Amino acid sequence: MRIRMRDLGEGDGRVLAGAINGRKALLRLLEQTGREPDRPETVFLDFDGVDVATASFLREAVLEFRDAVRRRRSNLYPVVANASDLVAEELRVLVAPRGNVLMLCSLDENGEPHKPHLAGELDPKQRLTFDLVSERGETDAAELMREYGANEKPIAQTAWNNRLASLTSLGLLVESSQGRAKRYRPLFRER
């Protein structure tokens, strides 16, 4: 799914500013994504044509949208696409002090994602877990514990579960249930 953020703004949509306008955009985002998909689906918040987006707009629209859909354990995975350098910088400044992270990418003319990368920094334990899942392609907590928990300070399966759940709540990993077990795969692999 692709939502053009420019269409959610006031005027020509080249400047997205203010908390009130961000809340209005959030309502439109929630309306457009009201139908819950049966399987995981990426929602590209496409900033093509947007020159500037303020931190207050981004906080109220983008972060609140991501948090709302992830809180309800939705199959929707928001990703910021085609952000200009100014918008990407504003996102980095917004998420850094909160210890938050967003996935960004570029979309080609066919709507295919390219150059996925993170805005913000994962803590070292989350980064390790994210990298391991990305390397493996798909895994679960038990596999991570067996393979990486046998060092001098073993990491318990519960700790791996917590890390995987945290990355899923950020929308960076996709969780799927197979019986009682939960498997995880990266939404995109960073490049």
N, C-alpha and C positions, 0 to 999 in steps of 0.2 A: 504494500500500500504506500502511496506517495501523497503527501499533503504539502501543498505549496504555501509556505508561511507568508509569502508576500500577499496572498489573497486574504489572509486573516487580519492584515493590518489596516490602518486608516489611510485614506488618500491613495497614493500610488503604491504604497507598501514598501518603498525603498528604505524607509526608516521605521523601525519597530521600537517604540519607546514607551516607558511608563508602566507602573504596576497595574493600573486600572486596565490599560489596553492589553496587558499580558493576561489578566484574569478573563477578559472577554475572549481572547484567543484560546485560552484553556477551555472555556465552555464550548467553543466551536470544535476544538480538537476532540473533546469527549463526545460531542454529538456525532462527529464523523467516524468515531471508532466504537460506537455503541454496540455493534454486533460483535460478539465474541467468536473468533475463528476456532475451528476444531483442532487445528494444529498450529504450531509456532509460526508467527508471521512478523516480519520486520515492518515497522512503520517509519518510513523515511520522512523526517521533518525537513523539507527541502527549502533551503535558504537562498536558492538561486534568484538573483535579482534584488536581494536585500543587501543594501550597502552597510547599514548600521543597525545593530540591535543592542539596546541598553541592558545592563545587568538586571535592572528591575523587571523589564519585560521578559528576559530569558528566565529569570528565577520563577516568575509567576506562570509563564506559559510552558516552557520546555521542562524545567526541573519538576514542577508540580505535575505535569502530564506524565512524565516518566515515573515519578513516585506513585501517582494514583493508579496507573495500570499495573505496576509491579506489586503494589500493596494488595491488590485484589487477585494476585497470582494469575494474571491474564496470560494468554498466549501471544499478546502483542509485545513487541520489543522495539521501543523507540530508538532511533539513530538520527543524529543531526547530519544532514547531507548538504554538500555544496556551500558550506559556510565560507564567506569571504574571510580574508586574513583578519579584518577588524572584528567580525563576529566571532571567529574562533578565539581570538585573543580575549575578548570580553567573556567568553565561556570559561577559558582557563582561569582568568582572574576571579570569576564567580565561584568556581568549584574548588580552587586551591585551598582557601582557608577552612573550608568545610570538610576536607578530606574526602571529597566527592569525585566521581569520575563519570564521564560520558563517552560514548563511542561516536566518532565522527568518520565520515567517508566522503568520497566524491561519487557522483553518479554519472555514467556516460549517457549518450543519447538514447540508448535502449533501456535506461533505468537500472543498469547493472552496477553494483558497488565496486569501487576501486579505492586503493590506498586507505584502508581502515586504520585508525589510530585513536589513541585515548587522549582526551582532554582531562588533565588532572593526573594525580599520582596515586597509584595503589600503595597501601602499606606493604612492607617487604614480604609478609606472609601471604597476603592476597596476591602480590605480584608473582611469587613463586608458584602458587596454586594456579593462577591464570596461565602462566607460561607452561606448566606441566600439562594442563588440559589442552592447551593449544598444540603442544607437541604431539600428544597422544591422539588428538582428534575427538575422542570420546572416552570417558572413564567414569568411575564412581569412587566413593570414599574408601571402600575396602581395597580396591586396586592400588590407590595412592598410598594407603597405609602399608600394604604388603611391599610395594616397590620402593617407597621412599621413607618408610618409617623405621628402617632397620639401621639407622646411623647411631652415633653415640648418644643422641637425645631423641629417642623415638617419638613420633607424632601419632597420637591416638586417632582412631577412626572418628571419634566425636569431633575432634579438632578439624579434621578434613571435612566432615559434614558441615560444620559451622562456616568454614571458609567458602565452600562451594555454595552454600545457601546465601552467603553475603554477596558473592559475585553474581548470583542469579538475581538477587534483589536490585542490583545495580543495572541489570539488563545486559550483562556482558557474557553470561553463560545461559544456555538453554537447557532446561531440566525436562527430562521425560521419565515417566514411571514405567517400569517393567515389572509387573507384579508388585511386590513390596519394595523392590529396589528402585533407587533413583539413579539415572545416568545423566551425565552432563557433557555438553559439547560447546565449543566457543560459538558465539553468534557470528563472528568473523575472526579470522586470524590476522593479527596485526602484521603490518609489513613495514 
